[in-house]
């Protein structure tokens, strides 16, 4: 497995020594090329749709060990990407921005801010924002440029795409963090009746914080 510069950007890609096909010689450094292929497969049947993908990408310039320090493996960060296809670019952009803002409630990531920095390789230079957390770039949100639209087979309409490095958006790591004592709930005593697998009702005295669950 060798590494070389990725044509999709500045990220160094990994080249397989025995690829299954000439066009599958490198491992992906972004989820966006796969999204463009999915858009091309769906745009023939529908002019408006939303698709997403979550998975790992591979970076050739970064290596780390998991269990054995003697074994260095390429970095495999988890990414999530989505494409919103339709006729109104403003509506698509606002919808994508709303999805990104709601990620904090669904997957518990740090707050994301949008800044005007260097655009992604797949985005229109005048319609791309860099997504950051703690001033660290973690992804992009933008309108698909003309080259990407041709690859995706979009002749009429627009596509708004975003991609996030999920590993860089987490505010903490569970591994190595000290455990704190859970909040103690008040002990309550209550009478309850349980029907065990239909074998009859059993009276019991249950103590604990689960009274709202046992009625």
Secondary structure, 3 states (H helix, E strand, C coil): CEEEECCCCCCEEEECCCCCCHHHCECCCCCHHHHHHHHHHHCCCCCCEEEEEEEECCEEEEEECCCCCCCCEEECCEEEEEEEEECCHHHHHHHHHHHHHHHHHHHCCCCCEEECCCCCCCEEEEEEEEEEECCEEEEEEEEECHHHHHHHCCCCCEEEEEEEEHHHHCCCCCCCCCCCCCCCCCCEEEEEEEECCCCCEEEEEEEECCHHHCC
